[in-house]
Amino acid sequence: MVYVQRQPETTRSIEQVRADLTQAIQAHLLAQGFNTMPLVNVIVLEIPASNHDLQLS
């Protein structure tokens, strides 16, 4: 399980970020020669509005 947080300027959807990261992680693990089926769960977190406002101040 991987948790990531989108940056405020990111225009890509949560679904696209999740799909791209899942594919990249799985491909990397397979390329390393692991003889397994990598099961990856990527959770994309949003910056809470109040924290975002504080970061911009």
C-alpha positions in Angstrom: 0.0 0.0 0.0 1.4 3.4 -1.0 0.1 6.7 0.1 0.8 9.8 -2.0 -0.3 13.4 -1.9 -1.0 15.4 -5.0 0.7 18.8 -5.2 -1.6 21.8 -5.4 -0.6 22.6 -9.0 -1.3 19.1 -10.2 -4.0 19.0 -13.0 -4.1 15.2 -13.4 -7.1 13.4 -11.8 -6.7 11.2 -8.8 -7.6 8.2 -11.0 -4.9 9.0 -13.5 -2.3 9.5 -10.7 -3.3 6.2 -9.1 -3.2 4.3 -12.4 0.1 5.7 -13.5 1.8 5.0 -10.2 0.3 1.5 -9.9 1.6 0.6 -13.4 5.1 2.1 -12.8 5.5 0.3 -9.4 4.3 -3.0 -10.8 6.6 -2.7 -13.9 9.6 -1.8 -11.7 9.0 -4.8 -9.4 8.7 -7.2 -12.4 11.8 -5.7 -14.0 13.7 -6.5 -10.8 13.1 -10.2 -11.4 10.6 -10.9 -8.6 8.7 -14.0 -9.6 5.5 -12.8 -8.1 2.4 -10.9 -9.1 2.8 -7.5 -7.6 -0.4 -6.3 -6.0 -0.2 -2.5 -5.4 -2.8 -0.3 -3.8 -2.1 3.4 -4.4 -4.1 5.9 -2.3 -4.0 9.5 -3.4 -4.6 12.0 -0.7 -5.8 15.6 -1.2 -4.4 18.6 0.7 -7.1 19.7 3.1 -8.5 23.1 2.1 -7.5 24.7 5.4 -3.9 23.4 5.1 -3.8 24.5 1.5 -4.8 28.0 2.5 -2.2 28.1 5.2 0.5 27.0 2.8 -0.4 29.8 0.4 -0.3 32.5 3.1 
